[in-house]
Amino acid sequence: IGHEDLVNLFSRFGVVKFAKICRGRLSAYSNFGFVIFSRQDSVERAIEAGKMDKIYWKGQKLYVAHAFKKAVTSGLKDALRN
């Protein structure tokens, strides 16, 4: 999935201000992206659609959630290791 694809896919929920694809180090399945909407209600619609399994790219379901700061995710990884 490319930048334009990500913008087009999520534009149905509202105006996309920013979108970025980050390539994972392990495989194509570790890729992830960020989308910033102009309005909070667009964020909520996108997350709700993701929960209801309604966001797919080329047959693959996309996981949609709020982004977390790195410190939070690092703490989660540490907690899961113990």
N, C-alpha and C positions, 0 to 999 in steps of 0.2 A: 504494500500500500504506500502510496506517495502522498506528499503534502496536499496536492490538489484533490486527491481522492478523499483524504480525511476531511477537508473543508466541505466538499460536496456531500459526503455522507452525513455529517453532523449539522449542516445548514438547515435541514428540515426541522430542527428544534429551535432555531433562532439564528441571529447574526453571530458568526464566528469572527472574533477579533484576532485570534492567534491560533495556529495549529502547528505542531511539530511532531515528527516521527523520530524516535530514538532507536537505533539498531542495537539489539542485544548482542552480547559476546558469545553466547552459547549456540544459538540456532535462530532460525526465523521465528520460532515460537516464543522467544524471549524478547522480541521487539515490543515496544510500547510507544504510546503517544500522549501528547497533551493537547487539550482543546480549551480555549478560553472564550467564553461567550460574553456578549455585551450586557446580558441581563441574567439575573439569578434564576428566574423562572425557566429559562432555557436550559440551564444546568440541571435543574430538578427534572424536567421532562426527559432529558437525555439519560439521566441515571435511572429513572423509572422505566424507560423503554429497555434499558440494558438488563434490569432485574426481570423483566417480562420476556427475555430472550428475543427481542425484536431488533437487535442491531447485528447485522451480519456483513461480512466482506468476503465475497467470492466463496460463499458457503460456510465460512467459519464464523462462529459466534464471537463477538468481541466483548470483553469484560469492561464494564464502564463503572467508574467510581470517582469520588473526590480524590484529588491528589493529596499526599501527605508530605510534610517536610522530611528531608533525609534523616534528621535526628530521630524522628518518630519511627521510621521504618528500620533504622539501625537498631533501635531499642527492641523492636518486635523480633528481629532476627536473633538478637542475643537471648531474649526470653524463650524463644522456640528451641534454641540449642540446649538449654538447661532443663 
